[in-house]
Each structure stands twice: as C-alpha cells, then as structure tokens.
C-alpha cells in the first residue's frame, strides 16, 4: 500500500511540474511551395470510396457511420486544398497557417499576431 501511495505522489508531482512548464501555442504562417499546389491541381483529394444510396443501405450501421465520417473528412480536406489553390491563383502564392508550440523551432515562418 505504501508503494502505491508513493507512486501516486510522484505522479501528482509530475503533473504539477508539467503544468508549470506548459507549452504556449502560436499560429505561424508558412508559404506553400509551388510543387504541392501543382500536385493538388493535378490530383484533387478523394478517398475513392463512393457508394450509391442503395449500396449504402445494404451495409451495417457501423459501416454507414464510418462512411459518413470519411465523406465528411474528405469534403473538409478537399475544401482546404481548393482554398490553397484559389489563394495561389489570386495572389501568386499560398500561405498555410499551422499551430506550433514554443518548443518547435520555426526559423523561416512569420508569427501571426492575434
């Protein structure tokens, strides 16, 4: 029992230490090179799992739920790629915003002030 209490105390101390050195997140803009944009134009994102409503009705509820989730994610990724392509066509370059912690080193990126 004493060993268990000691381990619990050590874990609690570790959690307190982790909260003290909490990493700050920031938004960083990066320019997307032309090669990935060209690839997005040539090969638009799509998972390729397209089912008709009749085919989908024959599947299990879990399969239909997975299919709905995967088509939702596909639509989000396709919209993201299309936004980058539109930005590249309008401005001549595309910028992608990513979230980084203070431990990540970002030399060639510019920080966005909120």
C-alpha positions as a LaTeX table, in Angstrom:
\begin{tabular}{lrrr}
\hline
Residue & $x$ (\AA) & $y$ (\AA) & $z$ (\AA) \\
\hline
Unk1 & 0.00 & 0.00 & 0.00 \\
Unk2 & 2.86 & 2.37 & 0.79 \\
Unk3 & 4.40 & 1.79 & $-2.63$ \\
Unk4 & 1.11 & 2.69 & $-4.29$ \\
Unk5 & 0.87 & 5.93 & $-2.28$ \\
Unk6 & 4.45 & 6.83 & $-3.17$ \\
Unk7 & 3.79 & 6.26 & $-6.87$ \\
Unk8 & 0.62 & 8.33 & $-6.70$ \\
Unk9 & 2.51 & 11.19 & $-5.03$ \\
Unk10 & 5.24 & 11.04 & $-7.69$ \\
Unk11 & 2.65 & 11.17 & $-10.47$ \\
Unk12 & 0.91 & 14.14 & $-8.85$ \\
Unk13 & 4.25 & 15.96 & $-8.56$ \\
Unk14 & 4.97 & 15.21 & $-12.22$ \\
Unk15 & 1.60 & 16.62 & $-13.25$ \\
Unk16 & 2.25 & 19.81 & $-11.25$ \\
Unk17 & 5.63 & 20.18 & $-12.95$ \\
Unk18 & 4.04 & 19.68 & $-16.34$ \\
Unk19 & 1.51 & 22.43 & $-15.70$ \\
Unk20 & 4.29 & 24.82 & $-14.63$ \\
Unk21 & 6.16 & 24.31 & $-17.91$ \\
Unk22 & 3.04 & 24.43 & $-20.05$ \\
Unk23 & 3.85 & 24.96 & $-23.69$ \\
Unk24 & 2.39 & 28.02 & $-25.36$ \\
Unk25 & 0.83 & 27.62 & $-28.75$ \\
Unk26 & 1.04 & 30.18 & $-31.50$ \\
Unk27 & $-0.17$ & 30.43 & $-35.07$ \\
Unk28 & 2.51 & 30.50 & $-37.75$ \\
Unk29 & 2.07 & 31.23 & $-41.45$ \\
Unk30 & 4.15 & 29.30 & $-43.95$ \\
Unk31 & 4.31 & 29.68 & $-47.69$ \\
Unk32 & 3.33 & 26.58 & $-49.58$ \\
Unk33 & 5.78 & 25.72 & $-52.39$ \\
Unk34 & 4.52 & 25.55 & $-55.97$ \\
Unk35 & 5.08 & 21.79 & $-56.32$ \\
Unk36 & 2.42 & 20.77 & $-53.77$ \\
Unk37 & $-0.04$ & 23.24 & $-55.31$ \\
Unk38 & 0.58 & 21.75 & $-58.76$ \\
Unk39 & 0.03 & 18.28 & $-57.31$ \\
Unk40 & $-3.26$ & 19.40 & $-55.71$ \\
Unk41 & $-4.43$ & 20.76 & $-59.06$ \\
Unk42 & $-3.44$ & 17.61 & $-60.96$ \\
Unk43 & $-4.68$ & 15.14 & $-58.33$ \\
Unk44 & $-7.59$ & 16.55 & $-56.28$ \\
Unk45 & $-8.12$ & 14.89 & $-52.93$ \\
Unk46 & $-10.56$ & 12.00 & $-52.82$ \\
Unk47 & $-10.59$ & 8.71 & $-51.00$ \\
Unk48 & $-12.31$ & 6.88 & $-53.84$ \\
Unk49 & $-14.89$ & 5.12 & $-51.69$ \\
Unk50 & $-18.06$ & 6.27 & $-53.39$ \\
Unk51 & $-21.18$ & 4.24 & $-52.68$ \\
Unk52 & $-24.67$ & 4.72 & $-54.05$ \\
Unk53 & $-27.52$ & 5.08 & $-51.55$ \\
Unk54 & $-28.71$ & 1.57 & $-52.49$ \\
Unk55 & $-25.26$ & 0.11 & $-51.80$ \\
Unk56 & $-25.01$ & 2.04 & $-48.56$ \\
Unk57 & $-28.43$ & 0.81 & $-47.39$ \\
Unk58 & $-27.16$ & $-2.79$ & $-47.57$ \\
Unk59 & $-24.26$ & $-2.05$ & $-45.22$ \\
Unk60 & $-24.21$ & $-2.31$ & $-41.45$ \\
Unk61 & $-24.93$ & 0.76 & $-39.28$ \\
Unk62 & $-21.26$ & 0.89 & $-38.27$ \\
Unk63 & $-20.23$ & 0.91 & $-41.92$ \\
Unk64 & $-22.71$ & 3.68 & $-42.73$ \\
Unk65 & $-21.42$ & 5.71 & $-39.79$ \\
Unk66 & $-17.82$ & 5.22 & $-40.91$ \\
Unk67 & $-18.77$ & 6.14 & $-44.48$ \\
Unk68 & $-20.47$ & 9.34 & $-43.31$ \\
Unk69 & $-17.42$ & 10.28 & $-41.24$ \\
Unk70 & $-14.99$ & 9.54 & $-44.08$ \\
Unk71 & $-17.02$ & 11.55 & $-46.61$ \\
Unk72 & $-17.14$ & 14.46 & $-44.13$ \\
Unk73 & $-13.35$ & 14.36 & $-43.72$ \\
Unk74 & $-12.90$ & 14.06 & $-47.49$ \\
Unk75 & $-15.03$ & 17.16 & $-48.03$ \\
Unk76 & $-13.03$ & 19.12 & $-45.43$ \\
Unk77 & $-9.69$ & 18.15 & $-46.98$ \\
Unk78 & $-10.95$ & 18.89 & $-50.49$ \\
Unk79 & $-12.16$ & 22.33 & $-49.36$ \\
Unk80 & $-8.79$ & 23.01 & $-47.70$ \\
Unk81 & $-6.92$ & 22.13 & $-50.90$ \\
Unk82 & $-9.28$ & 24.22 & $-53.02$ \\
Unk83 & $-8.77$ & 27.21 & $-50.70$ \\
Unk84 & $-4.99$ & 26.91 & $-51.13$ \\
Unk85 & $-5.37$ & 26.64 & $-54.92$ \\
Unk86 & $-7.68$ & 29.70 & $-55.05$ \\
Unk87 & $-5.26$ & 31.68 & $-52.89$ \\
Unk88 & $-2.34$ & 30.69 & $-55.14$ \\
Unk89 & $-4.25$ & 31.69 & $-58.28$ \\
Unk90 & $-5.31$ & 35.04 & $-56.80$ \\
Unk91 & $-2.06$ & 36.10 & $-55.11$ \\
Unk92 & 0.65 & 34.10 & $-56.86$ \\
Unk93 & 1.48 & 32.32 & $-53.59$ \\
Unk94 & $-0.37$ & 30.39 & $-50.91$ \\
Unk95 & 0.12 & 30.62 & $-47.17$ \\
Unk96 & $-0.80$ & 27.87 & $-44.74$ \\
Unk97 & $-1.45$ & 28.56 & $-41.06$ \\
Unk98 & $-0.25$ & 25.98 & $-38.57$ \\
Unk99 & $-0.26$ & 25.88 & $-34.78$ \\
Unk100 & 3.11 & 25.29 & $-33.11$ \\
Unk101 & 4.27 & 25.13 & $-29.52$ \\
Unk102 & 7.11 & 27.18 & $-28.10$ \\
Unk103 & 9.40 & 24.14 & $-28.23$ \\
Unk104 & 9.09 & 23.85 & $-32.02$ \\
Unk105 & 11.72 & 25.76 & $-33.94$ \\
Unk106 & 10.35 & 27.84 & $-36.79$ \\
Unk107 & 13.07 & 29.90 & $-38.42$ \\
Unk108 & 11.52 & 30.65 & $-41.82$ \\
Unk109 & 7.99 & 31.32 & $-40.60$ \\
Unk110 & 6.32 & 34.55 & $-39.61$ \\
Unk111 & 4.25 & 34.75 & $-36.45$ \\
Unk112 & 0.68 & 35.95 & $-36.76$ \\
Unk113 & $-0.34$ & 38.35 & $-34.02$ \\
Unk114 & $-3.87$ & 37.80 & $-32.71$ \\
\hline
\end{tabular}
